[in-house]
Amino acid sequence: MFNCRRENVIFWVCGPNNQVWDTETLHCIKTLNRHADAVMSLLYCNGCLFSCSLDCTIKVWFATERQNWEVIYSHNEENGVLTRCGMNDAETKPVLFCSCNDNTVRLLYELPSDSVRGRLFSKREASDSKRSK
């Protein structure tokens, strides 16, 4: 189980579901259940929630009024997605790295594009990704 925050809510993960909790009332206000396997990582950025899962998908969620969270984009990978990291490239285009359980790190760009800019291969599973300063 892990979480990430935005203004007045906490996103919590347990298995294939993301839960949205109100920090003032401490009540679960929504369960997001569009993944078929364990959610491995969450990222909240620019009003969107990114979730990646062992079901081989990365989903981008957006909240409409009244915390009605909907999937606005879904990207399929060949293997389970362990973690992700986002940043801007030299041209300030949003770039998303994702680590998969086939010992690769993929570089996706200009979401919601399915284009893969490149791959890095490893002898071991890359289970964490961080942005360097």
LOTI-282395 format. One record per residue: residue in one letter; x, y, z of N, C-alpha, C, CB in turn. Coordinates in steps of 0.001 Angstrom, whole numbers, plus 500000, padded with zeros to 6 digits. Glycine has a CB too. Example, Ala and Ser with C-alpha at 12.3 -4.5 7.8 and 13.67 -1.06 7.14 Angstrom:
<zases>
+------+--------+--------+--------+--------+--------+--------+--------+--------+--------+--------+--------+--------+
! resn !    n_X !    n_Y !    n_Z !   ca_X !   ca_Y !   ca_Z !    c_X !    c_Y !    c_Z !   cb_X !   cb_Y !   cb_Z !
+------+--------+--------+--------+--------+--------+--------+--------+--------+--------+--------+--------+--------+
!    A ! 513190 ! 494310 ! 507800 ! 512300 ! 495500 ! 507800 ! 513200 ! 496700 ! 507800 ! 511308 ! 495527 ! 509046 !
!    S ! 512850 ! 497750 ! 507080 ! 513670 ! 498940 ! 507140 ! 512900 ! 500030 ! 507870 ! 514084 ! 499402 ! 505725 !
+------+--------+--------+--------+--------+--------+--------+--------+--------+--------+--------+--------+--------+
</zases>
This chain:
<zases>
+------+--------+--------+--------+--------+--------+--------+--------+--------+--------+--------+--------+--------+
! resn !    n_X !    n_Y !    n_Z !   ca_X !   ca_Y !   ca_Z !    c_X !    c_Y !    c_Z !   cb_X !   cb_Y !   cb_Z !
+------+--------+--------+--------+--------+--------+--------+--------+--------+--------+--------+--------+--------+
!    M ! 500835 ! 498830 ! 500000 ! 500000 ! 500000 ! 500000 ! 500885 ! 501239 ! 500000 ! 499047 ! 499995 ! 501206 !
!    F ! 500500 ! 502245 ! 499246 ! 501220 ! 503504 ! 499224 ! 500258 ! 504602 ! 498813 ! 502438 ! 503441 ! 498268 !
!    N ! 500703 ! 505844 ! 498905 ! 499809 ! 506940 ! 498577 ! 500562 ! 508094 ! 497951 ! 499073 ! 507409 ! 499811 !
!    C ! 499820 ! 509031 ! 497374 ! 500341 ! 510315 ! 496938 ! 499237 ! 511339 ! 497189 ! 500786 ! 510287 ! 495419 !
!    R ! 499614 ! 512625 ! 497230 ! 498668 ! 513655 ! 497650 ! 498410 ! 514690 ! 496570 ! 499170 ! 514339 ! 498888 !
!    R ! 497260 ! 515334 ! 496675 ! 496976 ! 516598 ! 496013 ! 496262 ! 517447 ! 497042 ! 496116 ! 516411 ! 494695 !
!    E ! 495784 ! 518621 ! 496707 ! 495292 ! 519605 ! 497672 ! 494546 ! 519006 ! 498863 ! 494396 ! 520565 ! 496976 !
!    N ! 493348 ! 518492 ! 498679 ! 492540 ! 518036 ! 499813 ! 492198 ! 516552 ! 499747 ! 491269 ! 518836 ! 499885 !
!    V ! 492937 ! 515811 ! 498958 ! 492696 ! 514365 ! 498878 ! 494018 ! 513609 ! 498918 ! 491914 ! 514008 ! 497592 !
!    I ! 493917 ! 512358 ! 499322 ! 495042 ! 511424 ! 499266 ! 494618 ! 510283 ! 498351 ! 495449 ! 510897 ! 500707 !
!    F ! 495505 ! 509866 ! 497454 ! 495270 ! 508697 ! 496602 ! 495953 ! 507521 ! 497270 ! 495807 ! 508917 ! 495130 !
!    W ! 495224 ! 506454 ! 497463 ! 495725 ! 505294 ! 498184 ! 495573 ! 504068 ! 497303 ! 494982 ! 505104 ! 499531 !
!    V ! 496544 ! 503187 ! 497333 ! 496501 ! 501987 ! 496506 ! 496528 ! 500752 ! 497376 ! 497667 ! 501964 ! 495515 !
!    C ! 495683 ! 499805 ! 497025 ! 495698 ! 498491 ! 497649 ! 495252 ! 497500 ! 496589 ! 494775 ! 498433 ! 498927 !
!    G ! 496183 ! 496719 ! 496065 ! 495846 ! 495779 ! 494989 ! 495573 ! 496508 ! 493687 ! 494631 ! 494936 ! 495375 !
!    P ! 494544 ! 496106 ! 492946 ! 494275 ! 496725 ! 491644 ! 493459 ! 498016 ! 491728 ! 493553 ! 495746 ! 490768 !
!    N ! 493123 ! 498480 ! 492917 ! 492263 ! 499648 ! 493064 ! 493015 ! 500862 ! 493589 ! 491115 ! 499327 ! 493983 !
!    N ! 492648 ! 502036 ! 493082 ! 493095 ! 503309 ! 493631 ! 491924 ! 503859 ! 494422 ! 493573 ! 504317 ! 492504 !
!    Q ! 492187 ! 504375 ! 495591 ! 491125 ! 504994 ! 496377 ! 491449 ! 506462 ! 496568 ! 490950 ! 504285 ! 497746 !
!    V ! 490394 ! 507295 ! 496532 ! 490528 ! 508724 ! 496749 ! 489911 ! 509029 ! 498108 ! 489844 ! 509555 ! 495599 !
!    W ! 490722 ! 509583 ! 499022 ! 490279 ! 509876 ! 500389 ! 490263 ! 511379 ! 500613 ! 491196 ! 509185 ! 501429 !
!    D ! 489212 ! 511879 ! 501224 ! 489097 ! 513280 ! 501613 ! 489883 ! 513480 ! 502901 ! 487601 ! 513702 ! 501793 !
!    T ! 490815 ! 514438 ! 502900 ! 491665 ! 514640 ! 504076 ! 490937 ! 515337 ! 505223 ! 492884 ! 515444 ! 503693 !
!    E ! 489822 ! 516000 ! 504942 ! 489080 ! 516673 ! 506014 ! 488132 ! 515717 ! 506734 ! 488293 ! 517853 ! 505449 !
!    T ! 487421 ! 514880 ! 505971 ! 486446 ! 513975 ! 506590 ! 487024 ! 512600 ! 506880 ! 485236 ! 513832 ! 505699 !
!    L ! 488175 ! 512300 ! 506278 ! 488829 ! 510995 ! 506399 ! 487942 ! 509861 ! 505884 ! 489208 ! 510734 ! 507852 !
!    H ! 487144 ! 510151 ! 504855 ! 486294 ! 509159 ! 504210 ! 486791 ! 508874 ! 502792 ! 484831 ! 509639 ! 504181 !
!    C ! 486645 ! 507630 ! 502387 ! 486931 ! 507265 ! 501002 ! 485792 ! 507820 ! 500155 ! 487082 ! 505697 ! 500824 !
!    I ! 486120 ! 508690 ! 499202 ! 485075 ! 509303 ! 498382 ! 484949 ! 508667 ! 497001 ! 485348 ! 510776 ! 498230 !
!    K ! 485914 ! 507841 ! 496627 ! 485839 ! 507193 ! 495316 ! 486831 ! 506041 ! 495263 ! 486120 ! 508207 ! 494174 !
!    T ! 486436 ! 504941 ! 494647 ! 487346 ! 503840 ! 494353 ! 487500 ! 503763 ! 492837 ! 486821 ! 502479 ! 494948 !
!    L ! 488727 ! 503838 ! 492390 ! 489033 ! 503798 ! 490960 ! 489496 ! 502388 ! 490635 ! 490124 ! 504866 ! 490564 !
!    N ! 488716 ! 501665 ! 489862 ! 488990 ! 500234 ! 489680 ! 489063 ! 499830 ! 488220 ! 487930 ! 499413 ! 490371 !
!    R ! 489915 ! 500463 ! 487449 ! 490050 ! 500134 ! 486046 ! 491286 ! 499288 ! 485724 ! 490088 ! 501391 ! 485252 !
!    H ! 492055 ! 498889 ! 486738 ! 493193 ! 498003 ! 486509 ! 492789 ! 496567 ! 486831 ! 494416 ! 498435 ! 487365 !
!    A ! 493382 ! 495623 ! 486103 ! 493065 ! 494209 ! 486299 ! 494066 ! 493501 ! 487211 ! 493015 ! 493505 ! 484960 !
!    D ! 495170 ! 494167 ! 487548 ! 496180 ! 493574 ! 488416 ! 496711 ! 494670 ! 489340 ! 497341 ! 492919 ! 487581 !
!    A ! 497655 ! 494332 ! 490173 ! 498150 ! 495248 ! 491201 ! 498672 ! 496551 ! 490611 ! 499245 ! 494581 ! 492007 !
!    V ! 498268 ! 497673 ! 491216 ! 498805 ! 498985 ! 490877 ! 500140 ! 499113 ! 491598 ! 497811 ! 500150 ! 491274 !
!    M ! 501171 ! 499444 ! 490849 ! 502518 ! 499484 ! 491412 ! 503011 ! 500887 ! 491737 ! 503470 ! 498842 ! 490467 !
!    S ! 502407 ! 501909 ! 491083 ! 502914 ! 503255 ! 491286 ! 501864 ! 504286 ! 490917 ! 504182 ! 503477 ! 490472 !
!    L ! 501890 ! 505422 ! 491633 ! 500998 ! 506555 ! 491366 ! 501822 ! 507825 ! 491239 ! 499932 ! 506707 ! 492486 !
!    L ! 501346 ! 508738 ! 490398 ! 501956 ! 510058 ! 490270 ! 500837 ! 511043 ! 490015 ! 503030 ! 510100 ! 489124 !
!    Y ! 500764 ! 512106 ! 490822 ! 499786 ! 513166 ! 490594 ! 500537 ! 514370 ! 490059 ! 498996 ! 513523 ! 491903 !
!    C ! 500137 ! 514859 ! 488871 ! 500851 ! 515961 ! 488234 ! 499898 ! 516722 ! 487319 ! 502077 ! 515441 ! 487437 !
!    N ! 499885 ! 518041 ! 487431 ! 499090 ! 518907 ! 486552 ! 497626 ! 518502 ! 486474 ! 499677 ! 518904 ! 485168 !
!    G ! 497048 ! 518127 ! 487596 ! 495630 ! 517788 ! 487628 ! 495298 ! 516375 ! 487203 ! 494892 ! 518717 ! 486774 !
!    C ! 496307 ! 515592 ! 486832 ! 496078 ! 514213 ! 486388 ! 496747 ! 513235 ! 487350 ! 496613 ! 514003 ! 484947 !
!    L ! 496151 ! 512082 ! 487483 ! 496711 ! 510992 ! 488263 ! 497173 ! 509909 ! 487291 ! 495671 ! 510430 ! 489292 !
!    F ! 498451 ! 509552 ! 487355 ! 499019 ! 508486 ! 486529 ! 499129 ! 507246 ! 487398 ! 500420 ! 508892 ! 485933 !
!    S ! 498598 ! 506119 ! 486927 ! 498745 ! 504861 ! 487653 ! 499347 ! 503837 ! 486712 ! 497380 ! 504364 ! 488221 !
!    C ! 500272 ! 503035 ! 487231 ! 500850 ! 501970 ! 486413 ! 500667 ! 500658 ! 487147 ! 502359 ! 502235 ! 486107 !
!    S ! 500515 ! 499578 ! 486371 ! 500083 ! 498320 ! 486944 ! 500781 ! 497126 ! 486308 ! 498595 ! 498179 ! 486802 !
!    L ! 500731 ! 496016 ! 487039 ! 501219 ! 494754 ! 486489 ! 500293 ! 494212 ! 485400 ! 501369 ! 493723 ! 487600 !
!    D ! 499144 ! 494858 ! 485171 ! 498259 ! 494447 ! 484070 ! 498754 ! 494992 ! 482729 ! 496819 ! 494929 ! 484332 !
!    C ! 499971 ! 495554 ! 482713 ! 500639 ! 496053 ! 481508 ! 500060 ! 497369 ! 481006 ! 500553 ! 495024 ! 480416 !
!    T ! 499464 ! 498159 ! 481880 ! 498911 ! 499439 ! 481453 ! 499383 ! 500591 ! 482327 ! 497402 ! 499379 ! 481461 !
!    I ! 499408 ! 501760 ! 481700 ! 499540 ! 503033 ! 482390 ! 498245 ! 503772 ! 482109 ! 500821 ! 503857 ! 481916 !
!    K ! 497568 ! 504218 ! 483148 ! 496314 ! 504935 ! 482975 ! 496482 ! 506363 ! 483488 ! 495152 ! 504213 ! 483712 !
!    V ! 495843 ! 507298 ! 482772 ! 495830 ! 508692 ! 483170 ! 494393 ! 509028 ! 483551 ! 496368 ! 509632 ! 482024 !
!    W ! 494228 ! 509489 ! 484787 ! 492918 ! 509806 ! 485349 ! 492780 ! 511316 ! 485482 ! 492719 ! 509115 ! 486723 !
!    F ! 491551 ! 511812 ! 485324 ! 491271 ! 513238 ! 485519 ! 489964 ! 513374 ! 486279 ! 491202 ! 513998 ! 484154 !
!    A ! 489920 ! 514301 ! 487216 ! 488716 ! 514493 ! 488028 ! 487829 ! 515555 ! 487396 ! 489085 ! 514891 ! 489475 !
!    T ! 486601 ! 515175 ! 487102 ! 485604 ! 516155 ! 486697 ! 485047 ! 516776 ! 487972 ! 484464 ! 515504 ! 485821 !
!    E ! 484012 ! 517540 ! 487869 ! 483410 ! 518124 ! 489066 ! 482958 ! 517021 ! 490020 ! 482217 ! 519033 ! 488690 !
!    R ! 482936 ! 517331 ! 491289 ! 482497 ! 516414 ! 492350 ! 483369 ! 515165 ! 492464 ! 481064 ! 516000 ! 492106 !
!    Q ! 484646 ! 515290 ! 492169 ! 485602 ! 514176 ! 492316 ! 485203 ! 512940 ! 491515 ! 485734 ! 513799 ! 493780 !
!    N ! 484585 ! 513117 ! 490366 ! 484247 ! 511996 ! 489497 ! 485455 ! 511711 ! 488601 ! 482961 ! 512302 ! 488644 !
!    W ! 486306 ! 510786 ! 489034 ! 487553 ! 510479 ! 488325 ! 487283 ! 509542 ! 487157 ! 488585 ! 509852 ! 489283 !
!    E ! 487823 ! 509909 ! 485982 ! 487644 ! 509107 ! 484770 ! 488992 ! 508876 ! 484112 ! 486668 ! 509797 ! 483783 !
!    V ! 489140 ! 507712 ! 483461 ! 490350 ! 507447 ! 482688 ! 490236 ! 508221 ! 481382 ! 490547 ! 505905 ! 482426 !
!    I ! 491201 ! 509116 ! 481144 ! 491187 ! 509901 ! 479910 ! 492191 ! 509363 ! 478893 ! 491487 ! 511368 ! 480214 !
!    Y ! 493056 ! 508454 ! 479341 ! 494047 ! 507861 ! 478445 ! 494555 ! 506568 ! 479070 ! 495225 ! 508849 ! 478170 !
!    S ! 494790 ! 505582 ! 478233 ! 495363 ! 504319 ! 478691 ! 496423 ! 503881 ! 477688 ! 494261 ! 503220 ! 478859 !
!    H ! 497588 ! 503526 ! 478192 ! 498689 ! 503074 ! 477350 ! 498998 ! 501624 ! 477698 ! 499949 ! 503975 ! 477532 !
!    N ! 499124 ! 500774 ! 476698 ! 499433 ! 499360 ! 476915 ! 500910 ! 499097 ! 476669 ! 498574 ! 498468 ! 476001 !
!    E ! 501499 ! 498327 ! 477557 ! 502879 ! 497872 ! 477421 ! 502872 ! 496365 ! 477190 ! 503726 ! 498242 ! 478681 !
!    E ! 504007 ! 495823 ! 476766 ! 504116 ! 494382 ! 476547 ! 504230 ! 493624 ! 477859 ! 505314 ! 494072 ! 475664 !
!    N ! 504748 ! 494293 ! 478894 ! 504982 ! 493668 ! 480190 ! 504447 ! 494549 ! 481305 ! 506477 ! 493393 ! 480398 !
!    G ! 504379 ! 493988 ! 482506 ! 503881 ! 494729 ! 483651 ! 504716 ! 495968 ! 483935 ! 503852 ! 493839 ! 484868 !
!    V ! 504055 ! 497049 ! 484325 ! 504729 ! 498312 ! 484599 ! 504951 ! 498433 ! 486106 ! 503902 ! 499521 ! 484057 !
!    L ! 506210 ! 498619 ! 486507 ! 506571 ! 498662 ! 487919 ! 506539 ! 500075 ! 488492 ! 507943 ! 498069 ! 488113 !
!    T ! 507080 ! 501030 ! 487764 ! 507137 ! 502397 ! 488263 ! 507270 ! 503354 ! 487090 ! 508311 ! 502578 ! 489255 !
!    R ! 507089 ! 504646 ! 487364 ! 507178 ! 505643 ! 486322 ! 507790 ! 506911 ! 486893 ! 505796 ! 505925 ! 485710 !
!    C ! 508295 ! 507766 ! 486000 ! 508865 ! 509041 ! 486389 ! 508615 ! 510018 ! 485255 ! 510388 ! 508918 ! 486712 !
!    G ! 508171 ! 511223 ! 485569 ! 507879 ! 512200 ! 484534 ! 508784 ! 513416 ! 484614 ! 506445 ! 512630 ! 484626 !
!    M ! 508999 ! 514053 ! 483465 ! 509786 ! 515276 ! 483394 ! 509562 ! 515916 ! 482034 ! 511297 ! 514992 ! 483635 !
!    N ! 510150 ! 517072 ! 481799 ! 510101 ! 517711 ! 480493 ! 511428 ! 517495 ! 479782 ! 509786 ! 519221 ! 480624 !
!    D ! 511369 ! 517315 ! 478449 ! 512599 ! 517161 ! 477676 ! 513169 ! 518543 ! 477341 ! 512336 ! 516344 ! 476378 !
!    A ! 514203 ! 518589 ! 476508 ! 514866 ! 519848 ! 476167 ! 513931 ! 520814 ! 475444 ! 516088 ! 519577 ! 475304 !
!    E ! 512893 ! 520297 ! 474785 ! 511920 ! 521139 ! 474085 ! 510677 ! 521375 ! 474944 ! 511522 ! 520495 ! 472748 !
!    T ! 510762 ! 521083 ! 476232 ! 509701 ! 521213 ! 477238 ! 508466 ! 520360 ! 476945 ! 509288 ! 522653 ! 477348 !
!    K ! 508626 ! 519321 ! 476182 ! 507537 ! 518362 ! 475968 ! 507519 ! 517392 ! 477145 ! 507708 ! 517592 ! 474604 !
!    P ! 506321 ! 517025 ! 477624 ! 506276 ! 516075 ! 478744 ! 506774 ! 514703 ! 478330 ! 504856 ! 515963 ! 479292 !
!    V ! 507625 ! 514137 ! 479159 ! 508225 ! 512833 ! 478898 ! 507913 ! 511933 ! 480084 ! 509773 ! 512947 ! 478659 !
!    L ! 507542 ! 510706 ! 479808 ! 507260 ! 509745 ! 480866 ! 508146 ! 508527 ! 480679 ! 505764 ! 509342 ! 480871 !
!    F ! 508944 ! 508204 ! 481713 ! 509741 ! 506980 ! 481725 ! 508936 ! 505932 ! 482475 ! 511155 ! 507206 ! 482387 !
!    C ! 508964 ! 504694 ! 482011 ! 508335 ! 503630 ! 482791 ! 509252 ! 502424 ! 482835 ! 506960 ! 503245 ! 482200 !
!    S ! 509346 ! 501842 ! 484006 ! 510147 ! 500647 ! 484232 ! 509220 ! 499442 ! 484191 ! 510916 ! 500722 ! 485590 !
!    C ! 509590 ! 498445 ! 483398 ! 508747 ! 497257 ! 483239 ! 509439 ! 496026 ! 483818 ! 508408 ! 497026 ! 481751 !
!    N ! 508651 ! 494973 ! 484058 ! 509228 ! 493789 ! 484684 ! 509915 ! 492851 ! 483689 ! 508155 ! 493039 ! 485419 !
!    D ! 510313 ! 493391 ! 482521 ! 511150 ! 492633 ! 481582 ! 512563 ! 493210 ! 481540 ! 510527 ! 492644 ! 480167 !
!    N ! 512944 ! 493940 ! 482599 ! 514262 ! 494546 ! 482739 ! 514527 ! 495659 ! 481728 ! 515316 ! 493491 ! 482603 !
!    T ! 513484 ! 496407 ! 481333 ! 513665 ! 497554 ! 480456 ! 513050 ! 498789 ! 481094 ! 513043 ! 497291 ! 479071 !
!    V ! 513574 ! 499932 ! 480672 ! 512979 ! 501224 ! 480991 ! 512619 ! 501851 ! 479657 ! 513957 ! 502149 ! 481838 !
!    R ! 511363 ! 502189 ! 479489 ! 510889 ! 502770 ! 478238 ! 510696 ! 504266 ! 478401 ! 509579 ! 502105 ! 477786 !
!    L ! 510917 ! 504982 ! 477339 ! 510753 ! 506422 ! 477325 ! 509590 ! 506764 ! 476396 ! 512063 ! 507133 ! 476876 !
!    L ! 508465 ! 507145 ! 476981 ! 507302 ! 507561 ! 476218 ! 507318 ! 509081 ! 476161 ! 505971 ! 507022 ! 476850 !
!    Y ! 506664 ! 509655 ! 475182 ! 506682 ! 511110 ! 475140 ! 505395 ! 511665 ! 474551 ! 507873 ! 511598 ! 474337 !
!    E ! 505200 ! 512939 ! 474799 ! 504052 ! 513674 ! 474298 ! 502748 ! 512914 ! 474521 ! 504231 ! 513973 ! 472827 !
!    L ! 502502 ! 512557 ! 475781 ! 501251 ! 511875 ! 476079 ! 500090 ! 512695 ! 475551 ! 501100 ! 511630 ! 477592 !
!    P ! 499104 ! 512120 ! 474952 ! 498800 ! 510697 ! 474934 ! 499289 ! 509953 ! 473693 ! 497342 ! 510518 ! 475056 !
!    S ! 500538 ! 510109 ! 473322 ! 501097 ! 509386 ! 472193 ! 501516 ! 507980 ! 472623 ! 502293 ! 510150 ! 471601 !
!    D ! 501418 ! 507023 ! 471719 ! 501899 ! 505669 ! 472000 ! 503314 ! 505467 ! 471482 ! 500964 ! 504631 ! 471381 !
!    S ! 503944 ! 506540 ! 471034 ! 505289 ! 506442 ! 470485 ! 506297 ! 506170 ! 471583 ! 505659 ! 507717 ! 469735 !
!    V ! 507220 ! 505266 ! 471309 ! 508305 ! 504977 ! 472241 ! 509550 ! 505642 ! 471693 ! 508517 ! 503431 ! 472437 !
!    R ! 510129 ! 506541 ! 472475 ! 511309 ! 507273 ! 472043 ! 512563 ! 506414 ! 472172 ! 511463 ! 508557 ! 472852 !
!    G ! 512604 ! 505516 ! 473119 ! 513771 ! 504668 ! 473290 ! 513574 ! 503673 ! 474411 ! 514996 ! 505507 ! 473555 !
!    R ! 514536 ! 502756 ! 474557 ! 514523 ! 501763 ! 475631 ! 515911 ! 501620 ! 476202 ! 514007 ! 500403 ! 475126 !
!    L ! 515945 ! 501415 ! 477502 ! 517179 ! 501091 ! 478196 ! 517036 ! 499675 ! 478712 ! 517482 ! 502100 ! 479357 !
!    F ! 518085 ! 498870 ! 478565 ! 518030 ! 497493 ! 479016 ! 518908 ! 497316 ! 480248 ! 518465 ! 496537 ! 477896 !
!    S ! 518500 ! 496421 ! 481124 ! 519213 ! 496184 ! 482367 ! 519345 ! 494689 ! 482599 ! 518494 ! 496859 ! 483552 !
!    K ! 520328 ! 494313 ! 483393 ! 520476 ! 492906 ! 483740 ! 519515 ! 492516 ! 484849 ! 521909 ! 492607 ! 484159 !
!    R ! 518969 ! 493531 ! 485556 ! 518023 ! 493304 ! 486650 ! 516798 ! 494175 ! 486469 ! 518679 ! 493585 ! 488011 !
!    E ! 515791 ! 493857 ! 487252 ! 514565 ! 494629 ! 487246 ! 514823 ! 496012 ! 487848 ! 513452 ! 493890 ! 488023 !
!    A ! 514387 ! 497065 ! 487147 ! 514491 ! 498437 ! 487662 ! 513195 ! 498750 ! 488384 ! 514766 ! 499481 ! 486509 !
!    S ! 513223 ! 498686 ! 489714 ! 511989 ! 498820 ! 490491 ! 511742 ! 500224 ! 490997 ! 512018 ! 497885 ! 491649 !
!    D ! 512642 ! 501160 ! 490707 ! 512453 ! 502533 ! 491163 ! 513033 ! 503478 ! 490131 ! 513109 ! 502762 ! 492548 !
!    S ! 512390 ! 504629 ! 489960 ! 512924 ! 505646 ! 489057 ! 512760 ! 506993 ! 489722 ! 512214 ! 505616 ! 487667 !
!    K ! 513797 ! 507795 ! 489647 ! 513785 ! 509117 ! 490263 ! 514335 ! 510119 ! 489272 ! 514604 ! 509135 ! 491579 !
!    R ! 513867 ! 511351 ! 489398 ! 514368 ! 512429 ! 488562 ! 515564 ! 513058 ! 489243 ! 513272 ! 513483 ! 488286 !
!    S ! 516641 ! 513242 ! 488515 ! 517857 ! 513840 ! 489047 ! 517755 ! 515351 ! 488956 ! 519103 ! 513330 ! 488294 !
!    K ! 518372 ! 516040 ! 489903 ! 518355 ! 517514 ! 489881 ! 519541 ! 518058 ! 489152 ! 518324 ! 518079 ! 491286 !
+------+--------+--------+--------+--------+--------+--------+--------+--------+--------+--------+--------+--------+
</zases>
